[in-house]
Amino acid sequence: MAKLTLTPSSLILLSSILYILNKTDFAAAANFIRASCRATTYPTVCVQSLSTYASAIQKNPRQLITTALTVSVDRAQSTKTFVTKLTKLRGLKPREYAALKDCLEEVSDSAERLSNSVRELKSLGRARGPEFIWHMSNLQTWVSAALTDDSTCLDGFSGRALNGRIKTSIRARMTNVAQVTSNALALCNRFAGN
């Protein structure tokens, strides 16, 4: 068997070629993400939340929605942890505490429904026809219900009586969860239509 010997110049050339190919793949994946995110309500949030995963997504629609759903699950779980910590603060007004407890239940439900949607996508496998439609319908129902949970949490903080830092911080977190979840739903709907 012949021994392969690489000279320094051939190593540099090989490294350059691999770098260009990797950069080209990343650019193609980034373009795929940008183009896909145009179908969402919050395209800037979509691109920002998914671009980090471009090398995993590549140009694969199923991997795109898996990643979008996983980002939603992660954000919902993070927000659940945040709300749990807020419920333990001292000096909360009774209405703030009640709104936080309700929100915690809603964001917990949201995280669970989003996790169910990821499982449903995995169970989709290579389904076609009516089986594909059934799984996608289930997935869309889970994500839509999670979006309703996010909105319901925010509704609990409506009115002037709850104005303040708690409301502001909850609104910021839940708005982000709702936006990435809305984007995931739009990408799922697009995938289901293809």
Salt bridges, closest charged atoms under 4 A:
GLU120 OE2 - HIS135 ND1 2.54
GLU131 OE2 - HIS135 NE2 3.79
ASP149 OD2 - ARG113 NE 2.61
